[in-house]
Amino acid sequence: MTFAFYLGAGNIIFPPLAGFMAGEHLLAAMCGFLLTAVGLPLITLIAVAKGSSGGGWTGMTRYLPAGAATALAITIYIIMGPAFAIPRTGLVAYEMGLKPWLGDAGHEGLRIYTLSFFALVILVSLDRGKLLDAIGKYLTPALMAMLLILAVGVFMAPQGTMPDASGEYISAPLTKGMLEGYNTMDTLASLMFGALIIGLLRQKGIEDYRSQFKYLTIAGLISAVGLSAVYVSLFQLGNSAGGVASDVSNGGAIVNAYVLSLFGQPGQFILAAIITLACFTSAVGLLCAGADYFHDLTGWAYRNWVLLLGALCALVANVGLSQLISLSIPVLVAIYPVAIALVLLTFLKGWFAHPQRVFRGVLAVAFLFGCLDGLGAAGMKMDGFAFLPLFDQGLAWLMPTLLACVVGMVVRPSEKLAAEAA
């Protein structure tokens, strides 16, 4: 179930494009992508499991002001919910699962599809009790079987040639791959899925912290292995698509052209099924997690939140895929450093003499410099900050955040402050 939740729209459309643009620098770009699209989500899920003894998200943010922790959580749930991630699943399912068959049906066709897609997502999300069984036992095996067919075809019968590296992949393939991994949004998703899975485990009668930690970690490892296999095959697909794909504006177009060349018309059925299932399961997981959080926050019925958030997702989806992706990138670049810093602090908190001050200071630094990166990604002229390390690569937040962590470990409070902390 966890693997199916992660494998959504961004996981399928971004790796092929990265593989195509990376060219001869495939390995470096792929390693960077795997670091932020597999490694960080796995570490984040383990951090949520580690914090589950203190209430999951509550345990991770216990050293922050209550208002700041709630604001951060709401921001993440909105980004991963009706603002970007869930609407994107419906759009990708339409663009890659249906549009190749029907052609461009215009805005009316998109509207009808998104309403139908999210109506079904809402229907499945309303019954959380059957969620683990429905997704884990039935939909995930079908999805994995179809992905395996695609992966075998990519490696056994490559259809094109390796294109030349282009853009930032020429000079900084590792860093560019890392930033592309942000677009999957899976590190933010881990913060949501961790809490959701803990709730599902409790419904199965697993209440003790040790068992919850064990099962959540195992689920994370299974997901990491599965996602790595998918990403490697999709990177290879894009890297051998030279001369096959005429439209290389997005990863979806590359996959469509490649599958048509590899399997012919029947391959389009396989691809449509993969895309639709992947996007559907991811949308269900995100919607359930969001509705669950807002239910706990407000006391309003879970069912009502599912209906409200699902309706908003259907509305936002009609913006269009390209515009939604362009709007989401600056936001992700700004918020990702905060999520990564929070995970890092969760593992290091035992090293801090005054964890409350360190948590607040480090997250403030990550947020400030993350906003600078976000403004740069939005196209604003930020030459005045070019002196910052890694600023030109979109990682201006990294060194200041790590430095703040080191200072938090090294600096010990005075006896008076220590007494107050105690």
Disulfide bonds with the S-S distance in Angstrom:
none
